[in-house]
């Protein structure tokens, strides 16, 4: 996956789903990126690392 900032919520849901993640994670990722200014998935504590 490349940059996510150009994706809509639905596009991000589809992208994460294609990687085996739950679709609801897209909202969590966008919250980290746009509200908490965190872009490192390793620092997103409510998103599974598995």
PQR file of N, CA, C, O and H, with PARSE charges and radii, in Angstrom:
ATOM      1  N   UNK A   1       0.853  -1.173   0.000 -0.4000 1.5000
ATOM      2  CA  UNK A   1       0.000   0.000   0.000 -0.0000 2.0000
ATOM      3  C   UNK A   1       0.896   1.233   0.000  0.5500 1.7000
ATOM      4  O   UNK A   1       1.912   1.280   0.694 -0.5500 1.4000
ATOM      5  N   UNK A   2       0.505   2.223  -0.785 -0.4000 1.5000
ATOM      6  CA  UNK A   2       1.258   3.469  -0.857 -0.0000 2.0000
ATOM      7  C   UNK A   2       0.710   4.483   0.129  0.5500 1.7000
ATOM      8  O   UNK A   2       0.341   4.137   1.251 -0.5500 1.4000
ATOM      9  H   UNK A   2      -0.321   2.185  -1.349  0.4000 1.0000
ATOM     10  N   UNK A   3       0.660   5.711  -0.286 -0.4000 1.5000
ATOM     11  CA  UNK A   3       0.145   6.778   0.564 -0.0000 2.0000
ATOM     12  C   UNK A   3      -1.359   6.625   0.749  0.5500 1.7000
ATOM     13  O   UNK A   3      -2.080   6.347  -0.209 -0.5500 1.4000
ATOM     14  H   UNK A   3       0.961   5.992  -1.197  0.4000 1.0000
ATOM     15  N   UNK A   4      -1.829   6.804   1.969 -0.4000 1.5000
ATOM     16  CA  UNK A   4      -3.260   6.664   2.223 -0.0000 2.0000
ATOM     17  C   UNK A   4      -3.981   7.999   2.240  0.5500 1.7000
ATOM     18  O   UNK A   4      -5.211   8.035   2.222 -0.5500 1.4000
ATOM     19  H   UNK A   4      -1.244   7.030   2.747  0.4000 1.0000
ATOM     20  N   UNK A   5      -3.242   9.092   2.273 -0.4000 1.5000
ATOM     21  CA  UNK A   5      -3.882  10.390   2.397 -0.0000 2.0000
ATOM     22  C   UNK A   5      -4.733  10.761   1.193  0.5500 1.7000
ATOM     23  O   UNK A   5      -5.602  11.626   1.309 -0.5500 1.4000
ATOM     24  H   UNK A   5      -2.243   9.063   2.287  0.4000 1.0000
ATOM     25  N   UNK A   6      -4.517  10.143   0.054 -0.4000 1.5000
ATOM     26  CA  UNK A   6      -5.315  10.435  -1.125 -0.0000 2.0000
ATOM     27  C   UNK A   6      -6.528   9.538  -1.286  0.5500 1.7000
ATOM     28  O   UNK A   6      -7.282   9.676  -2.248 -0.5500 1.4000
ATOM     29  H   UNK A   6      -3.812   9.441  -0.040  0.4000 1.0000
ATOM     30  N   UNK A   7      -6.720   8.616  -0.347 -0.4000 1.5000
ATOM     31  CA  UNK A   7      -7.823   7.666  -0.441 -0.0000 2.0000
ATOM     32  C   UNK A   7      -9.054   8.161   0.309  0.5500 1.7000
ATOM     33  O   UNK A   7      -8.943   8.830   1.336 -0.5500 1.4000
ATOM     34  H   UNK A   7      -6.107   8.504   0.435  0.4000 1.0000
ATOM     35  N   UNK A   8     -10.222   7.824  -0.215 -0.4000 1.5000
ATOM     36  CA  UNK A   8     -11.458   8.069   0.528 -0.0000 2.0000
ATOM     37  C   UNK A   8     -11.570   6.998   1.609  0.5500 1.7000
ATOM     38  O   UNK A   8     -10.812   6.028   1.616 -0.5500 1.4000
ATOM     39  H   UNK A   8     -10.312   7.280  -1.050  0.4000 1.0000
ATOM     40  N   UNK A   9     -12.509   7.183   2.509 -0.4000 1.5000
ATOM     41  CA  UNK A   9     -12.729   6.190   3.563 -0.0000 2.0000
ATOM     42  C   UNK A   9     -13.070   4.840   2.942  0.5500 1.7000
ATOM     43  O   UNK A   9     -12.537   3.815   3.368 -0.5500 1.4000
ATOM     44  H   UNK A   9     -13.124   7.971   2.503  0.4000 1.0000
ATOM     45  N   UNK A  10     -13.943   4.825   1.951 -0.4000 1.5000
ATOM     46  CA  UNK A  10     -14.328   3.568   1.312 -0.0000 2.0000
ATOM     47  C   UNK A  10     -13.152   2.908   0.603  0.5500 1.7000
ATOM     48  O   UNK A  10     -12.999   1.688   0.665 -0.5500 1.4000
ATOM     49  H   UNK A  10     -14.376   5.657   1.606  0.4000 1.0000
ATOM     50  N   UNK A  11     -12.327   3.692  -0.064 -0.4000 1.5000
ATOM     51  CA  UNK A  11     -11.145   3.146  -0.732 -0.0000 2.0000
ATOM     52  C   UNK A  11     -10.172   2.555   0.277  0.5500 1.7000
ATOM     53  O   UNK A  11      -9.594   1.495   0.040 -0.5500 1.4000
ATOM     54  H   UNK A  11     -12.451   4.683  -0.115  0.4000 1.0000
ATOM     55  N   UNK A  12      -9.989   3.244   1.411 -0.4000 1.5000
ATOM     56  CA  UNK A  12      -9.098   2.728   2.447 -0.0000 2.0000
ATOM     57  C   UNK A  12      -9.662   1.448   3.052  0.5500 1.7000
ATOM     58  O   UNK A  12      -8.913   0.512   3.330 -0.5500 1.4000
ATOM     59  H   UNK A  12     -10.459   4.105   1.604  0.4000 1.0000
ATOM     60  N   UNK A  13     -10.975   1.402   3.256 -0.4000 1.5000
ATOM     61  CA  UNK A  13     -11.602   0.174   3.760 -0.0000 2.0000
ATOM     62  C   UNK A  13     -11.312  -0.990   2.822  0.5500 1.7000
ATOM     63  O   UNK A  13     -10.941  -2.079   3.261 -0.5500 1.4000
ATOM     64  H   UNK A  13     -11.583   2.163   3.030  0.4000 1.0000
ATOM     65  N   UNK A  14     -11.487  -0.747   1.522 -0.4000 1.5000
ATOM     66  CA  UNK A  14     -11.230  -1.803   0.530 -0.0000 2.0000
ATOM     67  C   UNK A  14      -9.767  -2.227   0.538  0.5500 1.7000
ATOM     68  O   UNK A  14      -9.456  -3.415   0.458 -0.5500 1.4000
ATOM     69  H   UNK A  14     -11.788   0.137   1.166  0.4000 1.0000
ATOM     70  N   UNK A  15      -8.876  -1.252   0.635 -0.4000 1.5000
ATOM     71  CA  UNK A  15      -7.436  -1.550   0.625 -0.0000 2.0000
ATOM     72  C   UNK A  15      -7.046  -2.378   1.849  0.5500 1.7000
ATOM     73  O   UNK A  15      -6.331  -3.372   1.726 -0.5500 1.4000
ATOM     74  H   UNK A  15      -9.129  -0.287   0.700  0.4000 1.0000
ATOM     75  N   UNK A  16      -7.512  -1.971   3.019 -0.4000 1.5000
ATOM     76  CA  UNK A  16      -7.189  -2.717   4.240 -0.0000 2.0000
ATOM     77  C   UNK A  16      -7.803  -4.115   4.197  0.5500 1.7000
ATOM     78  O   UNK A  16      -7.178  -5.087   4.620 -0.5500 1.4000
ATOM     79  H   UNK A  16      -8.093  -1.164   3.119  0.4000 1.0000
ATOM     80  N   UNK A  17      -9.012  -4.209   3.690 -0.4000 1.5000
ATOM     81  CA  UNK A  17      -9.666  -5.518   3.579 -0.0000 2.0000
ATOM     82  C   UNK A  17      -8.871  -6.448   2.662  0.5500 1.7000
ATOM     83  O   UNK A  17      -8.754  -7.643   2.934 -0.5500 1.4000
ATOM     84  H   UNK A  17      -9.520  -3.420   3.346  0.4000 1.0000
ATOM     85  N   UNK A  18      -8.329  -5.900   1.584 -0.4000 1.5000
ATOM     86  CA  UNK A  18      -7.538  -6.718   0.658 -0.0000 2.0000
ATOM     87  C   UNK A  18      -6.247  -7.215   1.312  0.5500 1.7000
ATOM     88  O   UNK A  18      -5.642  -8.183   0.852 -0.5500 1.4000
ATOM     89  H   UNK A  18      -8.424  -4.930   1.363  0.4000 1.0000
ATOM     90  N   UNK A  19      -5.830  -6.538   2.395 -0.4000 1.5000
ATOM     91  CA  UNK A  19      -4.636  -6.950   3.131 -0.0000 2.0000
ATOM     92  C   UNK A  19      -4.973  -7.861   4.316  0.5500 1.7000
ATOM     93  O   UNK A  19      -4.101  -8.216   5.108 -0.5500 1.4000
ATOM     94  H   UNK A  19      -6.322  -5.752   2.769  0.4000 1.0000
ATOM     95  N   UNK A  20      -6.259  -8.232   4.423 -0.4000 1.5000
ATOM     96  CA  UNK A  20      -6.685  -9.143   5.474 -0.0000 2.0000
ATOM     97  C   UNK A  20      -7.096  -8.468   6.767  0.5500 1.7000
ATOM     98  O   UNK A  20      -7.272  -9.136   7.786 -0.5500 1.4000
ATOM     99  H   UNK A  20      -6.968  -7.943   3.780  0.4000 1.0000
ATOM    100  N   UNK A  21      -7.250  -7.166   6.739 -0.4000 1.5000
ATOM    101  CA  UNK A  21      -7.658  -6.437   7.942 -0.0000 2.0000
ATOM    102  C   UNK A  21      -9.163  -6.169   7.906  0.5500 1.7000
ATOM    103  O   UNK A  21      -9.776  -6.167   6.839 -0.5500 1.4000
ATOM    104  H   UNK A  21      -7.108  -6.624   5.911  0.4000 1.0000
ATOM    105  N   UNK A  22      -9.748  -5.943   9.081 -0.4000 1.5000
ATOM    106  CA  UNK A  22     -11.164  -5.611   9.150 -0.0000 2.0000
ATOM    107  C   UNK A  22     -11.388  -4.222   8.555  0.5500 1.7000
ATOM    108  O   UNK A  22     -10.549  -3.332   8.700 -0.5500 1.4000
ATOM    109  H   UNK A  22      -9.250  -5.944   9.948  0.4000 1.0000
ATOM    110  N   UNK A  23     -12.532  -4.044   7.881 -0.4000 1.5000
ATOM    111  CA  UNK A  23     -12.829  -2.778   7.207 -0.0000 2.0000
ATOM    112  C   UNK A  23     -12.954  -1.603   8.189  0.5500 1.7000
ATOM    113  O   UNK A  23     -12.638  -0.469   7.830 -0.5500 1.4000
ATOM    114  H   UNK A  23     -13.214  -4.767   7.763  0.4000 1.0000
ATOM    115  N   UNK A  24     -13.412  -1.861   9.422 -0.4000 1.5000
ATOM    116  CA  UNK A  24     -13.589  -0.776  10.379 -0.0000 2.0000
ATOM    117  C   UNK A  24     -12.263  -0.135  10.794  0.5500 1.7000
ATOM    118  O   UNK A  24     -12.243   0.974  11.329 -0.5500 1.4000
ATOM    119  H   UNK A  24     -13.669  -2.783   9.714  0.4000 1.0000
ATOM    120  N   UNK A  25     -11.163  -0.839  10.546 -0.4000 1.5000
ATOM    121  CA  UNK A  25      -9.847  -0.289  10.900 -0.0000 2.0000
ATOM    122  C   UNK A  25      -9.538   0.995  10.131  0.5500 1.7000
ATOM    123  O   UNK A  25      -8.729   1.804  10.584 -0.5500 1.4000
ATOM    124  H   UNK A  25     -11.179  -1.739  10.112  0.4000 1.0000
ATOM    125  N   UNK A  26     -10.170   1.187   8.982 -0.4000 1.5000
ATOM    126  CA  UNK A  26      -9.923   2.384   8.173 -0.0000 2.0000
ATOM    127  C   UNK A  26     -10.235   3.650   8.966  0.5500 1.7000
ATOM    128  O   UNK A  26      -9.481   4.620   8.905 -0.5500 1.4000
ATOM    129  H   UNK A  26     -10.827   0.529   8.614  0.4000 1.0000
ATOM    130  N   UNK A  27     -11.325   3.648   9.700 -0.4000 1.5000
ATOM    131  CA  UNK A  27     -11.679   4.798  10.524 -0.0000 2.0000
ATOM    132  C   UNK A  27     -10.647   5.059  11.602  0.5500 1.7000
ATOM    133  O   UNK A  27     -10.321   6.208  11.899 -0.5500 1.4000
ATOM    134  H   UNK A  27     -11.938   2.859   9.750  0.4000 1.0000
ATOM    135  N   UNK A  28     -10.135   3.989  12.185 -0.4000 1.5000
ATOM    136  CA  UNK A  28      -9.103   4.131  13.207 -0.0000 2.0000
ATOM    137  C   UNK A  28      -7.824   4.708  12.610  0.5500 1.7000
ATOM    138  O   UNK A  28      -7.202   5.593  13.198 -0.5500 1.4000
ATOM    139  H   UNK A  28     -10.400   3.056  11.944  0.4000 1.0000
ATOM    140  N   UNK A  29      -7.437   4.208  11.448 -0.4000 1.5000
ATOM    141  CA  UNK A  29      -6.221   4.702  10.790 -0.0000 2.0000
ATOM    142  C   UNK A  29      -6.367   6.188  10.470  0.5500 1.7000
ATOM    143  O   UNK A  29      -5.459   6.972  10.748 -0.5500 1.4000
ATOM    144  H   UNK A  29      -7.942   3.489  10.971  0.4000 1.0000
ATOM    145  N   UNK A  30      -7.494   6.578   9.891 -0.4000 1.5000
ATOM    146  CA  UNK A  30      -7.683   7.987   9.539 -0.0000 2.0000
ATOM    147  C   UNK A  30      -7.692   8.875  10.780  0.5500 1.7000
ATOM    148  O   UNK A  30      -7.203  10.004  10.741 -0.5500 1.4000
ATOM    149  H   UNK A  30      -8.231   5.941   9.665  0.4000 1.0000
ATOM    150  N   UNK A  31      -8.239   8.372  11.867 -0.4000 1.5000
ATOM    151  CA  UNK A  31      -8.219   9.130  13.115 -0.0000 2.0000
ATOM    152  C   UNK A  31      -6.786   9.374  13.583  0.5500 1.7000
ATOM    153  O   UNK A  31      -6.445  10.480  14.002 -0.5500 1.4000
ATOM    154  H   UNK A  31      -8.636   7.455  11.898  0.4000 1.0000
ATOM    155  N   UNK A  32      -5.954   8.346  13.512 -0.4000 1.5000
ATOM    156  CA  UNK A  32      -4.552   8.498  13.904 -0.0000 2.0000
ATOM    157  C   UNK A  32      -3.838   9.500  13.003  0.5500 1.7000
ATOM    158  O   UNK A  32      -3.077  10.341  13.482 -0.5500 1.4000
ATOM    159  H   UNK A  32      -6.231   7.447  13.172  0.4000 1.0000
ATOM    160  N   UNK A  33      -4.082   9.410  11.714 -0.4000 1.5000
ATOM    161  CA  UNK A  33      -3.368  10.265  10.761 -0.0000 2.0000
ATOM    162  C   UNK A  33      -3.821  11.716  10.853  0.5500 1.7000
ATOM    163  O   UNK A  33      -2.984  12.617  10.896 -0.5500 1.4000
ATOM    164  H   UNK A  33      -4.700   8.726  11.325  0.4000 1.0000
ATOM    165  N   UNK A  34      -5.133  11.960  10.884 -0.4000 1.5000
ATOM    166  CA  UNK A  34      -5.644  13.324  10.786 -0.0000 2.0000
ATOM    167  C   UNK A  34      -5.934  14.002  12.125  0.5500 1.7000
ATOM    168  O   UNK A  34      -5.931  15.231  12.198 -0.5500 1.4000
ATOM    169  H   UNK A  34      -5.813  11.228  10.849  0.4000 1.0000
ATOM    170  N   UNK A  35      -6.182  13.237  13.176 -0.4000 1.5000
ATOM    171  CA  UNK A  35      -6.472  13.845  14.479 -0.0000 2.0000
ATOM    172  C   UNK A  35      -5.269  13.819  15.410  0.5500 1.7000
ATOM    173  O   UNK A  35      -5.054  14.749  16.187 -0.5500 1.4000
ATOM    174  H   UNK A  35      -6.185  12.239  13.117  0.4000 1.0000
ATOM    175  N   UNK A  36      -4.482  12.740  15.326 -0.4000 1.5000
ATOM    176  CA  UNK A  36      -3.344  12.590  16.237 -0.0000 2.0000
ATOM    177  C   UNK A  36      -2.012  12.801  15.527  0.5500 1.7000
ATOM    178  O   UNK A  36      -0.957  12.781  16.161 -0.5500 1.4000
ATOM    179  H   UNK A  36      -4.656  11.984  14.695  0.4000 1.0000
ATOM    180  N   UNK A  37      -2.059  13.004  14.211 -0.4000 1.5000
ATOM    181  CA  UNK A  37      -0.863  13.269  13.387 -0.0000 2.0000
ATOM    182  C   UNK A  37       0.200  12.178  13.515  0.5500 1.7000
ATOM    183  O   UNK A  37       1.397  12.459  13.569 -0.5500 1.4000
ATOM    184  H   UNK A  37      -2.916  13.020  13.696  0.4000 1.0000
ATOM    185  N   UNK A  38      -0.263  10.930  13.563 -0.4000 1.5000
ATOM    186  CA  UNK A  38       0.622   9.771  13.633 -0.0000 2.0000
ATOM    187  C   UNK A  38       0.511   9.012  12.315  0.5500 1.7000
ATOM    188  O   UNK A  38      -0.586   8.636  11.901 -0.5500 1.4000
ATOM    189  H   UNK A  38      -1.236  10.702  13.520  0.4000 1.0000
ATOM    190  N   UNK A  39       1.637   8.790  11.662 -0.4000 1.5000
ATOM    191  CA  UNK A  39       1.610   8.064  10.393 -0.0000 2.0000
ATOM    192  C   UNK A  39       2.331   6.721  10.470  0.5500 1.7000
ATOM    193  O   UNK A  39       2.348   5.970   9.495 -0.5500 1.4000
ATOM    194  H   UNK A  39       2.528   9.095  11.998  0.4000 1.0000
ATOM    195  N   UNK A  40       2.917   6.420  11.601 -0.4000 1.5000
ATOM    196  CA  UNK A  40       3.632   5.165  11.807 -0.0000 2.0000
ATOM    197  C   UNK A  40       2.656   4.126  12.368  0.5500 1.7000
ATOM    198  O   UNK A  40       2.174   4.270  13.491 -0.5500 1.4000
ATOM    199  H   UNK A  40       2.904   7.031  12.393  0.4000 1.0000
ATOM    200  N   UNK A  41       2.366   3.078  11.584 -0.4000 1.5000
ATOM    201  CA  UNK A  41       1.423   2.055  12.033 -0.0000 2.0000
ATOM    202  C   UNK A  41       1.865   1.419  13.345  0.5500 1.7000
ATOM    203  O   UNK A  41       1.019   0.971  14.118 -0.5500 1.4000
ATOM    204  H   UNK A  41       2.757   2.961  10.672  0.4000 1.0000
ATOM    205  N   UNK A  42       3.139   1.370  13.613 -0.4000 1.5000
ATOM    206  CA  UNK A  42       3.647   0.807  14.855 -0.0000 2.0000
ATOM    207  C   UNK A  42       3.253   1.605  16.087  0.5500 1.7000
ATOM    208  O   UNK A  42       3.256   1.073  17.197 -0.5500 1.4000
ATOM    209  H   UNK A  42       3.827   1.734  12.985  0.4000 1.0000
ATOM    210  N   UNK A  43       2.914   2.875  15.903 -0.4000 1.5000
ATOM    211  CA  UNK A  43       2.512   3.726  17.030 -0.0000 2.0000
ATOM    212  C   UNK A  43       1.000   3.805  17.209  0.5500 1.7000
ATOM    213  O   UNK A  43       0.517   4.439  18.147 -0.5500 1.4000
ATOM    214  H   UNK A  43       2.912   3.307  15.002  0.4000 1.0000
ATOM    215  N   UNK A  44       0.258   3.169  16.320 -0.4000 1.5000
ATOM    216  CA  UNK A  44      -1.207   3.165  16.412 -0.0000 2.0000
ATOM    217  C   UNK A  44      -1.614   2.031  17.342  0.5500 1.7000
ATOM    218  O   UNK A  44      -1.787   0.889  16.917 -0.5500 1.4000
ATOM    219  H   UNK A  44       0.651   2.654  15.558  0.4000 1.0000
ATOM    220  N   UNK A  45      -1.763   2.367  18.617 -0.4000 1.5000
ATOM    221  CA  UNK A  45      -1.888   1.355  19.662 -0.0000 2.0000
ATOM    222  C   UNK A  45      -3.187   0.568  19.629  0.5500 1.7000
ATOM    223  O   UNK A  45      -3.246  -0.509  20.222 -0.5500 1.4000
ATOM    224  H   UNK A  45      -1.622   3.295  18.963  0.4000 1.0000
ATOM    225  N   UNK A  46      -4.227   1.049  18.966 -0.4000 1.5000
ATOM    226  CA  UNK A  46      -5.484   0.302  18.932 -0.0000 2.0000
ATOM    227  C   UNK A  46      -5.649  -0.518  17.653  0.5500 1.7000
ATOM    228  O   UNK A  46      -6.734  -1.026  17.369 -0.5500 1.4000
ATOM    229  H   UNK A  46      -4.179   1.924  18.484  0.4000 1.0000
ATOM    230  N   UNK A  47      -4.564  -0.645  16.882 -0.4000 1.5000
ATOM    231  CA  UNK A  47      -4.594  -1.432  15.654 -0.0000 2.0000
ATOM    232  C   UNK A  47      -3.646  -2.616  15.813  0.5500 1.7000
ATOM    233  O   UNK A  47      -2.464  -2.451  16.114 -0.5500 1.4000
ATOM    234  H   UNK A  47      -3.682  -0.232  17.113  0.4000 1.0000
ATOM    235  N   UNK A  48      -4.189  -3.810  15.603 -0.4000 1.5000
ATOM    236  CA  UNK A  48      -3.418  -5.034  15.783 -0.0000 2.0000
ATOM    237  C   UNK A  48      -2.195  -5.063  14.876  0.5500 1.7000
ATOM    238  O   UNK A  48      -2.268  -4.657  13.716 -0.5500 1.4000
ATOM    239  H   UNK A  48      -5.149  -3.944  15.358  0.4000 1.0000
ATOM    240  N   UNK A  49      -1.097  -5.532  15.391 -0.4000 1.5000
ATOM    241  CA  UNK A  49       0.147  -5.637  14.620 -0.0000 2.0000
ATOM    242  C   UNK A  49       0.231  -6.950  13.856  0.5500 1.7000
ATOM    243  O   UNK A  49       1.148  -7.148  13.059 -0.5500 1.4000
ATOM    244  H   UNK A  49      -1.038  -5.862  16.333  0.4000 1.0000
ATOM    245  N   UNK A  50      -0.730  -7.858  14.097 -0.4000 1.5000
ATOM    246  CA  UNK A  50      -0.726  -9.184  13.455 -0.0000 2.0000
ATOM    247  C   UNK A  50      -1.338  -9.157  12.087  0.5500 1.7000
ATOM    248  O   UNK A  50      -1.408 -10.191  11.421 -0.5500 1.4000
ATOM    249  H   UNK A  50      -1.475  -7.697  14.744  0.4000 1.0000
TER
END
